[in-house]
Amino acid sequence: MTTLGVLVGNRGFFPAHLCESGRARILKVLEEEGINYVALPPDATRYGAVVTYEDSKLCAELWKAHREEIDGILVTLPNFGEERGIADAIRLAGLDVPVLIHAFPDELDKMDVNHRRDSFCGKMSACNNLRQYGIKYSLTTLHTVEPESESFRQDLKNFAGVCRVVKGLRNARFGQLGARPAAFITVRYSEKLLEKAGISVESIDLSEIFGRAWKLADDDVAVQNKLSEIKAYLGVEGIPGDALLKMAKFALAYEAWIAETELVGTAVQCWTSMEEHYGVVPCTIMSMLSNKLLPSACETDIAGLVGMYAMVLASGRPSALLDWNNNYADDPDKGVVFHCSNLPQDVFGGEAKMDYQEIIAGSVGKENTYGTIVGQIKPTPLTYCRVSTDDESGRIRVYLGEAEITDDPVDTFGGYGVIKVPNFQGLLGHICENGYEHHVAINPTRVAAIINEAMGKYLGWDVYYHRG
């Protein structure tokens, strides 16, 4: 659950009674939206609002005492507000979290000296001061807005998503299982740039996971339980029993490592060492993890995993990693997205089946490639995101946008779908001109604005938001 530090702005020569009613209204809306808050009580200052430097210090001390809980700050202006008091409180607290600025609207029949708010103007002054102080902040969709309105409620939901993405990425721990496949230099990344952004990577050799898996007996209770979980997750008709047992054992070893090292996502050397030395593909197990909101990326693509996880944080839905793979006939705004695949069941509507991996079966033997997830992605609006580490500039860069999976037919294998992107050719040009990877993360929700705000404004990454 998101927790916000709440600051009620006030200015001495404006009607202070508006702060009493405004504070009560804003806190009621937060409660209704399931958002926790930390705010000065009404008796700490006049109506619990901030005006003086002493008020700012009280507010800052309260927030500092709840530093571990607070994910973001909401500044609300029932009247003009004391702009310097707002900036001082945020600076003194030193939380370095996203900030949302809200202003109450005036009512045309209440423009007299006892009821006029002037929050419309005060919001500009507050933003001016925050900019002077070097404090980053977000805005509501409407300049002034009633807190009970649907517009503000949506602003709150989006801001909570921004807070989750910022907090989650600044403390993320990802795991790399195995070495990068030799041919995939496209998924090279800089651990140092990620570490500088607060993202740590733990690595382990495939042989260590294989070793743990091989020690498990076929009739081990945990193995049998995991086997039942796999069979309940997707159709396994025609899959050899020994392959399913290998998957169950691999899953237990894999998940134990995730728990031991407290990882929030993983990227795997999924071929061809896995198939040659263990005898299955890891796709089903990776799919199951992604479906549980522990995203798992192919081909040790850690940077791609960052985008997957960001969208999980923003939406609460599973993400997938795909290839921008084929044109769709001669439609310039459509293409085929594909992987061979480990996509979560969520994107298939629960209808994917298990099969063997056709691409590498010819080189490692069909019997060693069972476990891939096959199906067509269900039509859905989506957000796409690609994160990349740029060693030449020393920056993390991103492109993102929104698109849709259509119900257009395509006869192929693996996990696939037809995507429609506004001005797709413009996006493809941007990808190629800037040397981005061929992988892209997708999530079946519209959260591009949230990711853009979190990564661009608060994390300071270089973001291209493709709007078509």
Residue pairs with C-beta under 8 A, 6 or more apart in sequence:
1 34
1 35
1 36
2 35
2 36
2 71
2 72
2 160
2 163
2 164
3 35
3 36
3 37
3 38
3 66
3 69
3 70
3 71
4 30
4 35
4 36
4 37
4 38
4 70
4 71
4 72
4 73
4 74
4 100
4 163
5 37
5 38
5 39
5 62
5 63
5 66
5 70
5 72
5 73
5 74
5 93
5 95
5 97
6 26
6 27
6 30
6 37
6 38
6 39
6 73
6 74
6 76
7 39
7 50
7 59
7 73
7 74
7 75
7 76
7 86
7 89
7 90
8 19
8 22
8 23
8 26
8 39
8 40
8 47
8 48
8 49
8 50
8 76
8 78
9 19
9 49
9 50
9 75
9 76
9 77
9 78
9 79
9 80
9 81
9 82
9 83
9 85
9 86
9 122
9 126
10 16
10 19
10 46
10 47
10 49
10 50
10 51
10 78
10 79
10 81
10 82
11 51
11 79
11 80
11 81
11 82
11 122
12 51
12 82
14 79
14 80
14 116
14 117
14 118
15 79
15 113
15 114
15 115
15 116
15 117
16 46
16 47
16 49
16 79
17 47
18 78
18 79
18 104
18 115
18 117
19 46
19 47
19 48
19 49
19 78
19 79
20 42
20 47
21 78
22 76
22 78
22 79
22 104
22 147
23 39
23 42
23 47
23 48
23 49
23 76
23 78
25 147
25 148
26 74
26 76
26 102
26 147
27 37
27 39
29 147
29 148
29 152
29 153
29 156
30 36
30 37
30 74
30 156
33 153
33 156
33 157
35 156
35 160
36 69
37 74
38 62
38 63
38 66
38 69
38 70
39 48
39 62
40 48
40 49
40 50
40 55
40 58
40 59
40 62
41 48
42 48
44 58
44 62
45 51
45 55
45 58
49 55
49 78
50 56
50 59
50 82
50 85
50 86
50 89
51 82
51 85
52 82
52 85
53 85
53 88
55 85
55 89
56 85
56 86
56 88
56 89
56 92
57 88
57 89
57 92
59 89
59 93
60 88
60 89
60 90
60 91
60 92
60 93
60 94
63 70
63 73
63 89
63 93
63 95
64 93
64 94
64 95
67 95
70 95
70 97
71 97
71 98
71 160
71 163
71 164
71 167
72 97
72 98
72 99
72 100
72 159
72 160
72 162
72 163
72 166
73 90
73 93
73 95
73 97
73 98
73 99
73 100
74 99
74 100
74 102
74 159
75 81
75 86
75 90
75 99
75 100
75 101
75 102
75 126
75 137
76 102
76 103
76 104
76 147
77 101
77 102
77 103
77 104
77 117
77 119
77 122
77 123
77 126
78 104
78 117
78 119
79 104
79 117
79 118
79 119
79 122
80 117
80 118
80 119
80 121
80 122
80 125
81 119
81 122
81 123
81 125
81 126
83 122
83 125
83 126
83 128
83 129
84 129
86 126
86 129
86 130
87 126
87 129
87 130
87 132
87 133
87 135
90 99
90 130
90 133
90 135
91 133
91 135
97 163
97 166
97 167
98 136
98 137
98 138
98 159
98 162
98 163
98 166
98 453
98 454
98 457
98 458
99 130
99 135
99 136
99 137
99 138
100 137
100 138
100 139
100 140
100 155
100 156
100 159
101 123
101 126
101 127
101 130
101 137
101 138
101 139
101 140
102 140
102 145
102 147
102 152
102 155
103 117
103 119
103 120
103 122
103 123
103 140
103 143
103 144
103 145
104 117
104 119
104 144
104 145
104 146
104 147
105 117
105 119
105 120
105 144
105 145
105 146
106 116
106 117
106 118
106 119
106 120
106 144
107 115
110 116
119 144
120 143
120 144
123 143
123 144
127 137
127 139
130 136
130 137
136 457
136 458
138 159
138 162
138 453
138 457
140 151
140 152
140 155
141 151
141 154
141 155
142 151
142 152
145 151
145 152
145 155
146 152
158 449
158 450
158 453
161 313
161 314
161 315
161 447
161 450
161 454
162 314
162 450
162 453
162 454
162 458
164 313
164 314
165 310
165 313
165 314
165 450
165 451
165 454
165 455
166 454
166 458
166 459
168 264
168 309
168 310
168 313
169 197
169 198
169 199
169 306
169 309
169 310
169 313
169 454
169 455
169 459
170 197
170 198
170 199
170 459
171 198
172 198
172 199
172 200
172 264
172 265
172 306
172 309
173 199
173 200
173 201
173 202
173 261
173 262
173 263
173 264
174 199
174 200
174 201
174 202
174 263
174 264
174 265
174 266
174 267
174 302
174 305
174 306
174 309
175 201
175 202
175 203
175 204
175 257
175 258
175 261
175 263
175 265
175 266
175 267
176 201
176 202
176 203
176 204
176 266
176 267
176 300
176 302
177 203
177 204
177 206
177 209
177 254
177 257
177 266
177 267
177 268
177 269
177 300
178 204
178 205
178 206
178 268
178 269
178 273
178 274
178 300
179 205
179 206
179 269
179 300
180 187
180 188
180 269
180 299
180 300
181 269
181 270
181 271
181 272
181 299
181 300
184 299
184 300
186 437
186 438
186 439
187 299
187 300
187 301
187 302
187 303
187 304
187 437
187 439
189 301
189 302
189 303
189 388
189 389
190 389
190 391
191 201
193 389
193 390
193 391
193 394
193 395
193 396
194 200
194 201
194 302
194 303
194 306
194 389
194 396
195 201
197 396
197 459
197 461
199 306
201 302
202 261
202 263
204 257
206 269
206 273
206 274
206 277
206 278
207 277
208 257
209 250
209 253
209 254
209 257
210 250
210 253
210 277
210 278
212 252
212 253
212 256
212 257
213 246
213 249
213 250
213 252
213 253
213 278
214 249
216 222
216 223
216 249
216 252
216 253
217 223
218 245
222 252
223 245
223 248
223 249
223 252
224 248
226 248
226 249
226 251
226 252
227 244
227 245
227 248
229 288
230 236
230 244
230 247
230 248
230 251
230 284
230 288
231 244
233 284
233 287
233 288
233 291
233 345
234 284
234 287
234 345
234 352
234 353
234 354
234 373
235 352
235 353
235 354
236 244
236 353
236 354
237 353
238 355
239 354
239 355
239 370
239 371
240 367
240 370
243 279
243 280
243 367
243 370
243 371
244 370
246 278
246 279
246 280
247 280
247 282
247 284
247 285
247 371
250 278
250 280
250 282
250 285
251 285
251 288
254 266
254 282
254 285
254 289
255 289
257 263
258 266
258 289
258 294
263 294
264 294
264 309
265 294
265 295
265 296
265 297
265 305
265 308
265 309
266 286
266 289
266 294
266 295
266 296
266 297
266 305
267 296
267 297
267 298
267 299
267 300
267 301
267 302
267 304
267 305
268 274
268 282
268 286
268 296
268 297
268 298
268 299
268 300
269 299
269 300
270 281
270 282
270 283
270 286
270 298
270 299
270 342
271 281
271 299
271 357
271 360
272 360
272 363
272 364
274 280
274 281
274 282
275 281
275 357
275 360
275 364
275 365
275 368
275 369
276 364
276 368
279 367
279 368
280 368
280 369
280 370
280 371
281 356
281 357
281 369
281 370
281 371
281 372
282 342
282 371
283 340
283 341
283 342
283 357
283 371
283 372
283 373
284 342
284 354
284 371
284 372
284 373
285 296
285 371
286 296
286 298
286 342
287 296
287 341
287 342
287 343
287 344
287 345
287 352
287 373
288 344
289 295
289 296
290 296
290 308
290 318
290 319
290 320
290 342
290 343
290 344
291 318
291 344
291 345
291 346
292 318
293 312
293 316
293 318
295 305
295 308
295 309
295 312
295 318
295 319
295 321
296 305
296 342
297 304
297 305
297 308
297 321
297 439
298 321
298 339
298 342
298 439
299 439
301 321
301 437
301 439
303 387
303 388
303 389
303 437
304 321
304 386
304 387
304 437
304 439
304 440
304 441
305 321
305 441
306 387
307 319
307 385
307 386
307 387
307 398
307 400
307 440
307 441
308 319
308 320
308 321
308 441
308 443
309 319
310 385
310 387
310 451
310 454
310 455
311 317
311 319
311 383
311 385
311 441
311 442
311 443
311 445
311 447
311 451
312 318
312 319
312 443
314 443
314 445
314 447
314 450
314 451
314 454
315 383
315 443
315 445
315 447
317 346
317 443
317 444
317 445
318 344
318 346
318 347
318 443
319 344
319 441
319 442
319 443
320 339
320 343
320 344
320 347
320 415
320 441
320 442
320 443
321 339
321 342
321 439
321 440
321 441
321 442
322 337
322 338
322 339
322 343
322 415
322 439
322 440
322 441
322 442
323 337
323 338
323 339
323 438
323 439
323 440
324 335
324 337
324 428
324 431
324 438
324 440
325 335
325 336
325 337
325 338
325 416
326 335
326 336
326 338
327 334
327 335
327 336
328 334
328 335
328 336
328 408
328 410
328 418
332 424
332 425
333 420
333 421
333 422
333 423
333 424
333 425
334 406
334 408
334 418
334 419
334 420
334 421
334 424
335 418
335 419
335 421
335 424
336 410
336 412
336 416
336 417
336 418
336 419
337 377
337 405
337 416
337 417
337 418
337 419
337 440
337 442
338 412
338 414
338 415
338 416
339 414
339 415
339 416
340 357
340 358
340 359
340 372
340 413
340 414
340 415
341 372
341 373
341 374
341 414
341 415
341 416
342 372
342 373
342 415
343 352
343 373
343 375
343 377
343 415
345 351
345 352
345 373
346 444
347 377
347 378
347 380
347 415
347 442
347 444
348 373
348 375
348 376
348 377
348 378
348 415
349 378
351 375
351 378
352 373
352 374
352 375
352 415
353 373
353 374
353 375
354 370
354 371
354 372
354 373
354 374
355 370
355 372
355 373
355 374
355 413
356 366
356 369
356 370
356 371
356 372
357 369
357 370
357 371
357 372
358 369
358 413
358 414
359 414
360 369
361 369
372 414
373 415
374 413
374 414
374 415
375 415
376 410
376 415
376 416
376 417
377 405
377 415
377 416
377 417
378 405
378 444
379 404
379 405
379 406
379 407
380 404
380 405
380 444
381 402
381 403
381 404
381 444
381 445
381 446
382 402
382 403
382 404
382 405
382 419
382 442
382 443
382 444
382 445
382 446
383 400
383 401
383 402
383 442
383 443
383 445
383 446
383 447
383 448
383 451
384 400
384 401
384 402
384 403
384 421
384 440
384 441
384 442
385 398
385 399
385 400
385 440
385 441
385 442
385 443
385 448
385 451
386 398
386 399
386 400
386 431
386 436
386 437
386 439
386 440
386 441
387 396
387 397
387 398
387 441
387 455
387 461
388 396
388 397
388 398
388 436
388 437
389 396
389 397
390 396
390 397
390 462
393 462
395 461
395 462
396 459
396 461
396 462
397 434
397 461
397 462
397 463
397 464
398 451
398 455
398 456
398 461
398 462
398 463
398 464
399 427
399 430
399 431
399 434
399 436
399 463
399 464
399 465
399 466
400 448
400 451
400 452
400 455
400 463
400 464
400 465
400 466
401 421
401 422
401 427
401 448
401 465
401 466
401 467
401 468
402 446
402 448
403 419
403 420
403 421
403 422
404 419
404 420
405 417
405 418
405 419
405 420
405 444
406 417
406 418
406 419
406 420
407 418
408 418
410 416
410 417
410 418
421 427
421 466
421 468
422 466
422 467
422 468
423 466
423 468
426 466
426 468
427 466
430 436
430 464
430 466
434 464
448 465
452 463
452 465
455 461
455 463
456 462
456 463
456 465
